[in-house]
Amino acid sequence: MRDMTKEEIMEFIKEWTWGTLIGVEGDKPNAIEVSYGTDGKYIYCGSMPGGRMARDLQANKNVAFKICDADRSCKKWRAVIIEGKAERLTGYDEILYSVRAIARQRGFSENTYDAIAEKVSQNKDSNSIRIPIKKVAGKTSG
């Protein structure tokens, strides 16, 4: 096992499409699996409006975002964690930017989720967020 370089970490973040958003509810951890996108500065993702994670993030902006990959034997694996404060996105333009980053990350046309941005931006309880990629670490099997 070794630490990943900053370049390896950023390449892995840009390559993968699925991660775990981890928040805190009181003294209990809460984690959900989400698709995400990145522009190299932020992780963009979200959760169900009014759901447990949305409530958690209203009370406590501190989050971790975990991205992992392993082969079936677990002999080759990579794991990255990003820690920071979730920043809620509320305006149409920033939500549109977010969903387009997610679409690109997943290999879809940039406009695939544009209708979702319109719907989400009209929901006062939306939970579209971004997490700065500042405090980040990664480990790999080789």
N, C-alpha and C positions, 0 to 999 in steps of 0.2 A: 504494500500500500504506500502511496505517496501523495503529497499535495499536488493539486493541479496548478499549472501556471495560469496567470491572468488571461492569456490568450486562449488556452484550452477551456477555461471556464466560459469565456464569452462565446467561443465557437459552439460549445455544448448548449448554452442558453439559446443561441440562434437556431440551432439544429432541431431541438426537441419541441414538442407542441403541448405537452401535458405536464402539470405539476400539482403540488399540494399547497394550498393556502392555509396557513396556520394562524389562528387568532386565539384570544383568551376571553373566556366568559367568567368573570369573577376570579376564582382560583382554579377553574377547569379549562384545560386546553380544548380547542375545537379545530378540526381540520376537514377541508373539503377538497376534492379533486376538481380541477378546472383546466380548460384550454386557456392558453395565454398567447400573447404576442409581445414582441420587444422591438424597440428602436435602438437598442444598445445603451440607452440611458435609464429606461424604465421597463418594468414588467407591467403589462396591461392585462387585467382580468376582471372578473366580477362574480357575484353570486345572486341568488334569488332575492328580489326586493322584499323586505320585511321578514326574511328568514333569520335563522339563528346567527349566521356569520354577519349579516348586515347589522343586526343588533349588537353583536360583539364589537364590530368596528366603530360603531357610534360611541360606544363606551370606552374603547381602548384601541387606539390607532396602531399600536405595536403589533407587528406581524413578522412571520417568517414565511418564505416561499421555498419549497424543496423540490428539486428536479432530480430524478434518479433513473438509471438505466442499468440493466444487468443481463448477461446471457443466461440461458436456461440453467447452466451448471453453477452460476454465480462465481465463476473463476474470473470473468472479466466484468467489471462494473465501474460506474461513474456516479458521483453524487455531488450536487451543488446546493448550497443554502444561501439565500439572500435574506438579510434581516433589515428591517427599517420600519418606517411609519407609512401606513396606507394613506394615500391622498385620494379623496373622493372626487370623482369627475361629475360635474353637473350640467355643464353647457353642451349644446348640440355639437359644436365644432370639436371639443375635446373628446366627447364620446365617439363621434364619427372617426376621429384619428385612432382611437383605441380599437374599435371593431375592425378597422381596416388593417391595423397592425396584426390583429388576431387572424384575419383572413389570409394575409400574406404568409404568416408563420405556418399556417396549415396547408399552404400550397394552393389556395383558392384565388380566384379573381379578387382584386382589392375591394370591389363593390359588393361582394357576396352578402355582407351583413349590413348594408346601408339602411335597409328598412328597420332593422333592429335598433340602430342608433336613433332613428326618429322616435320609435316607441319608447325606448329607454329614457331618452332626454325629456319626454313628457311626463315621466313618472317621478314624482317628488321623492319617492322612497327608493329610487334606483341605487344600486350598489356597484356601479362601475368604479373601479379603482386603478391606481397606478402605484407601483412601489419603486422607489429609486434604487438603482443597482450601484450602491456605494459600499455597503458592508457585505462582502461576499467571500465565500470560501468553497473549496472543492477538494474532493479526494477521489483517487482512482486506484484500481487494482494494479495498474501497470502503466 
